[in-house]
Amino acid sequence: MTKLCEHLPFVQLAEQYGTPLYVYSQNALTQAYQHYVHAFSGCRPLICYAVKANGNLSIIKHFAQLGSGFDTVSGGEIARVLAAGGDASKIIFSGVGKTVAEMEFALNAGIKCFNVESLPELDRLNEVAARLDKIAPISLRINPDVDAKTHPYISTGLKANKFGIAMADAERAYQHAHSLKNLRIVGIDCHIGSQLTDLSPLVEACERMLNLVDKLATQGIVFEHIDLGGGVGIVYKDENVPDLAQYAAAVEKMLAGRNLSLVLEPGRSLVGNAGTLVTRVEYVKHGEEKNFVVVDAAMNDLMRPALYQAYHHIENAAENGQPEIVADVVGAICETGDFIGKERKIAAQQGDLLLVRSAGAYAASMASNYNARCRAAEVLVNGDTARLVRKRETLDDLLANERDLL
Ligand SMILES: *Cc1c(COP(=O)(O)O)cnc(C)c1O
């Protein structure tokens, strides 16, 4: 039985475009986006797709056409959104380390909001805006100090994390922002972490933020929007993921009677399950203690297993009742941490194609050239048509920035 992305067999796509290959389902992208829009329709939200999950221009363009805004964390990501035809007035600029050049770029582009993460950043932004004779729209990223109960590397809302302004300092920070002439306070935001499998920290964060909103209102500081950050977790294996409708109902109830619009910044949950990494088996190695399936994708293509011990489901693209073995699925990179999956029961013979599932988010966007490997091609499937949306990198691309300097 050969497996399909929408109406197209992965085997056919691999033959046409080569491997390793990222394949995305356009329909899955649309469904995921509409799921947010419908669930939160009572709050008329602006969904700002978090570009760092997958910055492919065609994916950005698709979300832009659906009406999405964008959450960005660098000048490069803002440039990607603009290049893809995204609307500058729907861009949020987050991140702890915004440079002067990035601020200038974003101010000139006319973005919706800077999500400011520290007092020195407020001062710098005010100076840059003054120099350009502009008023920067700002929100402060507040750290609500709730435990997102996710992997420590993607937990961002605890006191010990580098992100945001501590709840205890929030009033002072807003008063300071209020006093700066070239800033305009438009919002308040938080983002407590990614791959959240429990709703309660999200709801608790929202409650704490609204308490702060009420406190600040008594001091004459009012907001146009509240931004609750990233989206809910997705199923990689057998996780219980939060029900979006339940999350939306809780938020709608908390926002009722308030003159606050809602911004959300989902990344993973918009693209994660829409993507598959297709890879070919190079060798099956029967070791003394373990079996290894060596594939042509590696940690440079998909870093999540090495970085977070993340699980991705792996299956054969054409299961025909072949014998299964238990093996580690590994890449060719000279690192023991280079694995795609450990101790998997899998049918895999030399030359077979394997599908690495849920590889739409934090996958291609984290790819590197380690071991002088060219980054994979990416394909977007819509029904029975496939479109190349990123060419496979070539060795010429890899050498270009150095060769002439020899
Ligand atoms: C990464 C990030 C997001 C997206 O998080 P997901 O879990 O992928 O939805 C949203 N906002 C900010 C500030 C981020 O850093």
The ligand as an ORCA input file, in Angstrom:
! r2SCAN-3c Opt
* xyz 0 1
  C       7.909     30.417     18.902
  C       6.952     31.468     19.251
  C       5.590     31.322     18.934
  C       5.023     30.090     18.294
  O       4.887     29.036     19.200
  P       4.153     27.672     18.763
  O       4.274     26.792     19.934
  O       4.898     27.153     17.582
  O       2.750     27.985     18.442
  C       4.753     32.370     19.238
  N       5.214     33.509     19.829
  C       6.525     33.679     20.147
  C       6.962     34.937     20.786
  C       7.435     32.664     19.873
  O       8.705     32.824     20.210
*
